[in-house]
């Protein structure tokens, strides 16, 4: 087999993996829509893809790489212990590991979550199965799983989503904070899961897609880009305040012997 045949096979595999992914939904706003809603500038809508993984998949990393080229947020919903361990041990972890509370996961598998967090992944807890299920046993199982997940990650890098298919099941932020306390999150972690942790997740997703860093042109630039995750604006040092403080802290008194006249 020639080299050109190998390239054709790899392209076929890439096209086959890309064809299995659905295309992102695009929504356009007209000038009338913006004026009716009193919006000056059209908002930027982010796209998300959740890969359902009921069991281990051989093409998980290929799916993640293909999905990142088209979606802003890529999530994986593991269905059992093996799928969760594979998701956490993957060389390129997903942006989000989503738990809907319906899967039965053991404590040993949940202990691998800190490994995924070190790679930049975040954890999503969905509250709809906790309030929308008609079975009391299902609601209790969902809360127990969310408590185990919160304990495994120590409340860090956790966001809360609805997972609701109906808008009538959405809850207010105050109700969600109360639900977070039942999920094992502290008050500070619950407020963070609805505010700045979400912003941190979007920033991490954008950094993974190298939107904040220009593409390196050499090996030295690649090392520099790896060391500096995003451009940081340098703050000017206030020289006057610093020097004034040093003057006030300086002891001008010195022991001088008076000469006798």
N, C-alpha and C positions, 0 to 999 in steps of 0.2 A: 504494500500500500504506500502510495507516495505521500509527500507532505501536503500537497493540495487536497488530497482525499481526507487527511486528518483534519485540516482546517474546515472542510465542508461538514464533517461529522460534528465538530465542536459547535459550528454555527447552527446546525440543525438542533442540537441539544439545547443551545441557548434560546433559539426561537420556540422550541417546544416548551421550555420552562416559562418563557414570557407569555406564551399564548394561554397558559393555564391561569394567569392572573387577570382579574377583571379590570377594565379601564376605569380610571377615576371619573367621578361625576363632576362635571363643570357646570357652574351656575353663573349666569351673566346678569348684571343689573343695568337697567336702562336709566336714562336721565330722569324719566318720570317716576320710577321707583325710588330713586334717591331723594328726589324733591318731596315726594309724598311722605317719606319717613324722616325727612329733615336731616339727611346725611349728606355732608359736603363731598366726601371722597368715598369711592367704592371700597368696601372692606376686602381684605385678603382672606379668602376661605382656604383653610388647610384641609388636606385629604388624609384619610386614615384607612388602613387595611388591617383587618384582624384575621390571622391565619389560624384556623381551627386545627389543632393537633391532638386528635383523640389517642394517638399512639406515636411511637417513634417514626420519624420520616427520614429516608435517605437523602432527600433533596431539600432539607430544611435550610441549609446555608445558601443554596442556590436560589431558593425562593426569597430569602431575606435580601440577598444582593439584588435580585431583579425587582423586588418591590420597592427598595429604596430609590431606585431610579425613577419611579413614577409617583410615589406617595410621600407625603411629609412625615407621617407617623406610621410605623409598622409595629403591630402588636401580634403576640402569639398567645393563644388560649390553650394551655396544656390540659389534656383530659385524664391523664393518669401519672403515676410516679415516674415511669420511664420517660415519658414525653417531657416532664418538667426537668428531669436531670439532664436530658439531651439539650434542652433549651438553655439551661444555665451553663453547661460545659462547652457550648458552641464557641468557636473561635471569634465569631462576630455575633454577639448577643442581640436580640431584638431591642427596639426602643422601649417597648412596654410589654410586660408579662401580665396578662389580664386573668383575673379570677372572678368567675360569675357565681361561685358558691355551689355549683351543681356537681363538680367533680369530687371524687373521694381521693384525697392526697394524704400520704403519711408524713410523719414528723421527720423521718430520715431524708425524704426527698425535699422537704421544705428547708432543710439545713443547707442546701446548695444555693439558696437564694442570695446570700451575701456575696457569693462568687460572681453572680450576674450583676449585682449592684456595683461591684468594683470595676466591671467592664463598661459601666455607664447605663445600665438598664434601670427602668423604673417599674414599680408595681402598681397595678390598678385593682381596686376593690369595687365591685359593682353591688349597689344596694337594692336593685329591683327584686332579685330573688328573695331578699330578706323581708320585703313588705308586700310584694305582689303575688307570692305563691299562696295558693289556697290550702296547702298542707302545712300544719304546724311543725311536723317533723322536718320538712324541707327547710322551713325558715330557721329552725334551730341548728340544722346541719350547716346552713350557709353562715350563720353567725359564728359557729365553732371554727369553721375553716378560716374565716376572716381574722378571728382572734389568733389562730395559729400562725397565719401569714404575718400579722402585725408583730407578733412576738419574735418570729424568725428574723425579721429585718429591723427589729427594734424601733419601729415607727418611722424609719428613714426612707426617703425617696418613694413615698406613697401618695398616689392621687386617687380620688374617688370619682367614679363614673356611675351613670344611671343604669345602662344596659337595658333600658325600657324600650319596648317596641311601640308603646302608646304614650302620647304626650300627657295623658291624664294621670300617669304613674309618676311623673316628675315631682320632686319634693323641693321645698324652699331650702336655702342655705342653713337656716336655723334647725330645720328638721334633720338635715344631713349631718350637721355637727352632733346632734343627739344620737343619730344612728352610729356615727363613728365611735362614740363612747361605748356602744354595745359591741363594736367590732374590735375593741381592744386598743384604740388610739387615745392618747391623752388629748387634753383641750388644745395644747399648742400644736400637736401633730395634726389634729383634725382641722384647725384653721389653716395650717400650712398646706394640707392636702387639697384645699379649695382655692388657694391663692398663689403664693410664690413658688410652691413646688411644681405647679402646672407650668409656670413660666420657665422654671429650670428645665423641665422636660422638653419644652419647645426649643430652648436654647441648645440643649444637648443634641436634639434631632438635627437642628440646622448645622451644628458643628460637625456632626458625623457626615453630613453631605457636603462639607467643606464649602459652605456658602460664606462663612466668615473669614476664611483663610484663602488667599490666592494660591493657585496651583504651583508647586515648586518647580523650578527650572533646572535645578542641579541637586546633587546629593547634599551639599551644604545647606541649601535652601530647604530641603526636605527635613533635615535634622532640626533646623531652626523652627520650621512650622510645627514639628512635633513637640518641641519644647514650649512654644508659645501657643496656647489653644485658641486665643482670639486676640485681636489688637486691643491693647490697653492704652488709654489716654493718660499721658503723664501729667501729674499735677505739679504746678509751679510751686516751688518752696518760697514761703514768705521770709525773705532774708531779714527784713527789718524786725519782725516780731522775734525771730530766732536770736538775732544779735542783741535786741533789747533785753530779752530774757537772760541771756548770758551776762550782760552788763549788770543786771540787778542781782544775779547770783554771785558775782565776783566780789571777793572781800578785799576792799582797798586799804583796810587798816593794817598797819605794819608796826612792829615793835621798834621804835626809834629811841635811842638813848639821848637824853638831853645833855648837852655839854654844859659844864659848870663855868660860870662867868666869874 
